[in-house]
Structure formats: C-alpha cells, structure tokens
Amino acid sequence: MEVDLHCHSTASDGALAPAAVVARAHERGVRLLALTDHDTCEGIGEARAAADSLQMQLINGIELSCMWGGATIHVLGYGFDAEAPALTKAIADLHDGRWLRAAEISRKLELKGMPGALEGARAIQQELGDSGNAPARPHFADFLVRQGHVKDRAEAFRKWLGSGKLGDVKQHWPSLDEAVNTLKQSGAWISLAHPWQYDFTRSKRRKLIAAFAQAGGHALEVVNGMQPAEQVGGLAILAREFGLMASAGSDFHAPGDWSELGMYRPVPDDLTLLWRRFKHVQQSIVVGSGV
C-alpha cells in the first residue's frame, strides 16, 4: 500500500528509530506516512527530515491514550499543529502519567517475585534508542523474557501485561471526550484506533463508536494490519452507520512482528478515505486490492 497511517518508532514502543521507520516504509512502497507514537511527538522531527530526503509525504501523527467504559482506548490524531497549547499540555500530562504507570507496573511485578522491572525495561528501551518517555509494556515484556519469567513476549502479555492483567494500569489517562477535544483544539483529523482490539461485546463496541462520533471524531480505523476480513466488514458497517470516514494502517512496531509497514487488508471501496483530507495528497495515491 502507498499509504500507512499507523506506525511506531523508538519514540514510544517501536523497535526502529523514526528515520529507520521512514526508510523502511519507503522501501516497501509507502509514499504517505503518519508516525503515530504513543502520547508523544518526539520522533516527528527526525521522521520528517528523513521523509523530505526521500520525497515522501509525512503527516503529523500521534496515538493518544484515554479511558472509556473502564478500558484504555486509543485515538489517532493527524495533521495537527504540534505546538498547539492543548496538545503540548496533554502530552506533558501523559508523559508524567506514563512514568507513574511504569513505576506501578514495576511495583506490581515485584510483588509477584519479579524485581527490577522498571530498571530492566528502561535498559532495554535505551538499547533500542534513548527516549525521554517511560518504558512501555513491550519493554517490560522483553525484560520478563530476559529474566526467564516467561518464554516469549506473547506469554508476558497473556500472563502479566495484557488487558485485564496486573500490568494493565489505566488510572492516569484522560477521558475519551478529553482526548478528542485536545486533538480538535490542535486542528487534527481524528480516528478511533483498532476498534476491534478492545475486549468488548459487539454492543459495547457500538456504544464506544457512538460516543466517539458524538465527541467529534472523524474516522474509524477500519483496517488495522492483517486483522480478519470479517472484522473489517463489521467496522465498515459501523463507519457507514455513524457517518465516519475510514483510516487504515499497519500498526507497525518491529520487523518480523505481527505487522509490516504498508501491509494491511483492503479498505471497502465505498468508504470515504480520511487521507483524502490531507492538503497535499496526490490523487494517484490509492489503496488497491493487494497488500
């Protein structure tokens, strides 16, 4: 695909530096990219310089954490003013919250006989590329693997760090309405990230999307990587019902991981594509039927 509106770098929980993400995306045919690190714009400057050198279009992007219905939800912002006061304040608050969250994850793991998690996760994070942001759950997962507490990252999430487990610390996030409002004040186009990944019933998922639309969101991430085709179809139905545009992306984190830059299922032809709203998008950039 020539468009990828969801990927991560070492500025948050990705394995590649921002410039390396851009270079890999270019190698794979992506020409319009949004770097959407969690709760930070730290990598955008480096990514933009790399994109300019390759004559790619880079859109300002971010994935903000928030709370709705007792669960952590992610909203994606695009094309915003990175210096907007509302966004800079929200990022500062989330930065502090992520450090508190990391300390709480470490405390809980220590109570279960796994000490030193914060220091260990931070060391792994710095090996990938130093960031001023707190280590995220993938860094903690890699620490648990190194210490022999689990056999791989999947087991770490299944036993300790996944949704509903002791490492799923939520209390420092703003509400969904607050996150959407922050992005609106910053001039962003706003998409609800991977709506099918939340552990919701169909009814609760529909309520989430209704609340997102009511808050002023613009789009659903109808396609996230190689998620099952039936999920894409279900989200397309909801996008039509609530009059939302469609966004799509790989949700790339690392080479050889579950996703790859520019790789995701086709977007249904009848949906309105969010990336058509970006000022400089070339009309030749389309999403075809392949991956």
N, C-alpha and C positions, 0 to 999 in steps of 0.2 A: 504494500500500500504506500501511496505517496504522502499520506497524512498520518500523524500519530500525535494524539492529544493527551497522552498519559504515560509518563515515564519518570524514573527516579535516578538520582545520582548520589555520590557520597556526601552531598549536602544534607541528605536525610538518611534513608536506609538502603540506598543503592550501592552497588559494588564498584562502579566506574566513576571517575571524575567527570564533571559536567562536559568538558571538552571531548572526552573519550566517548561519552554518550552521543554527542552530536556527530562525531566522526563515524561511529558505528551505524547510526541512523542513516547517514548519507550513503555509506557503503551498501546499505540494504534498500536504497531507493527512496527513502523518505525525503521529501522536499519542503514540507510544512511540519514543524515540530513544536510542541509545547513541553518544556521541562516542568514537571509538576511535583516538586519535592514537598514532603510533608511539613506544613507550617513554617516554611522559610522561603525566601527569595535569594538566599545566599549564593546559589550556583548560577543565577541567570546571567550575570556579567560575563563570567568565563564562557558560558554556553553561547552567548550572543557573539562574542569575538570569534569563536570557532565557526559558528554558523555563517557569519559575514564572510569569513575567509573561503568558505565552500559555496557561497552564493545560495545558501538555504534561507528560508524564512523561519525565524524563531518568534513564537508568541510568548509573551509573559504568561507564566502559569504557576499555579500553586494548588496544593490539596490541603484544605483546612479541616481540622478535626473539630467535631462538635457532638452534642448529645441530643437524642430524640428518643422518646419511648423507652428510656433506661438503657439504651445502647449507644455505642460510639458510631457516628455516621461521618462520612467524608464528603465534602463538597469541593468541586473543582472550579477555580476561577481562571479566566483567560482575558488577555488584552487589557489588563488593568494598569493604573498608574501605581508603580511600585513605591512611590514616595507619598502616596495618599495618607494623611494622618490616621484615618480609621484603620487602614491596613497595617501600618507600622506599629500602632499601639497593639492591635490584635496579635501580631507576630511576636512582639515583646512579651505579652502576657502568656502566649502559648509556649514560647521559649522557656520561661520560668516554670510553667506547668509541666513541661516535658522533663525538666530536671527533677522536679518533685516526684513525678511519676516514675522516673528511672530509679530514684532512691527508694521509693516504696516497693517497686518490683524486687530490687535487691534485698530489701529487708524481709520480704515475704519468702524469697528463695532461701535466705539464710535460716529462717525458722524451720525450713524443711531439710536442713542439713546441707545446704549448698552455699557456703560463704564466699565472699569476694566477688560477687557477680557484677556489681557496678564497676569496679576497677577493671575486671576482666573484659567486660563488654566494651568499656571505653578504650582499652588497649587494642581490641580487635577493630574498632571503629577507626582509630588512628593509623592502624596498619593500612587501611584502605585509602585513607586521605583525611587529614585532620579537618575537623569541623568544630565550630563553636557550639553546635547543638548537642543535646543529650543523646546517648546511645538509645537506639530503638529496639523493639522486641527481636528483630532478626539478629542483632548483635548479641543480645542475651542468649538467644538460641545457639549461636555459634560458640559462645562461652560454655554452655552446658555440654555441647558436643565435645569440646576440647578437654573438659574436665572428666569426661566419661560418665556423666549423669544420664545421658541419652545417647542413642546411636546415630541420630541424624536430626536435622532441623525440623523435619516433619513430626518426629516424636516429641521434640521440645515443645512445639505448639500444641500438639494433641494432649500432652500431659500437664504442661505448666503455663503456657503463654497464650494459647488461643482464646477465642471468645468464651467467656464464662469461667475461665480458669483463673488461678490466683494471680497471674501476671497481667490479666486484662484490667488494668487500673484506669478508671474513667473520670474520676471526680474533678479533674482540673479543666475540662473542656467547656466552652460556651454552648449555648443552646443553638439549635438549627436556625431559628429565626435570627439570632445574633450574628451567626456566621454569614448567612445570606445577606443580611443588612450591611455588614462590613464590606463585603465584596461589591454590593450595589453602590455604596458610597465611594468606592475606589474605581468605579467605571468599568467593572468586569462583566463579561458574559459568564453565566453560572450554570454548571451542570452537576447533577447528583451522581456521584461516583458509584460504580458497580452495585446497583440496587439489589442484585440477586445474591450478593455475597453476605448480606446480613442474615442472621439466623431468624428469619421472620416467617410467619404464615403468609399465605397469599393475601389475606385480608389486611394484615398489619403492613405488608409491603405497599399495598394500595393506599393505605392511610398515610404512610410516610410520603409517598409521591404527591398525594393531595396536599399535605402540609407544606412540602417543598414548593409546589406550584403556588399555593396561597401566599407563601413568604416572598414570592417574586423571582423564583428560579426560572431559568430559561430553557433548560435541556435535560434530557436523561442520557447517561452513558449507556446507550442501548447495547453496545458491543464492548466487551472488556476481554481482550485476548481471545483465546480459543474456547470460550465458555460454550456449553452445549447450545445447539441451534434452537432448541425449544425455549430456552431462556431468552434468547434474542427475540424470538417471536412474541413471547409474553410481554417483554419490555416494550416492543414496538406497539403492541395493542395499548399499553398504558400511555405511551407517548402520544398516540393519536387521541386517546380519551381526554387527556388533560391539556391538549394543545401545546405540547412541548417539542422542541427541536431534538435532534439526535446528535450525540457526540460519540466518539469511538477512539480507542487507543489500546496499546499492547499491555499497559501497566508493567512495563519492563523494569526489572530490578537488577538482574545479573545475567551474564552469558551462561547458557546452559541451564537456566532456571526454567520455570514453567511458562514463561512468556519470552518473546523476542521482539525487538523493535520493528515496527511496521507490520507485524503479524497479528491479525485478528479476523474474525468472521465477517462476511459482507454485511453491510447495512441495508435493510429493506429499501427498495427503490423509491417508495412513495413518501418517505420521511424527509422533513426539511433538515438539511445538514447545518449544524452550528458553525462549522468553519467557513461557510459561505459569508458569514457576517464579518469576517476579518477583512480589513480595508484593502490589503494588497494581495489577497489570494488570487492566483491566476486561474482563469476559467478552465484551463487544461487539467487542473488537479482534480481528479475524480477518484471515487472508490469503485473498483470493478468487482468482479465476482470471484477473484482469486485472493490468495494471501501471500 
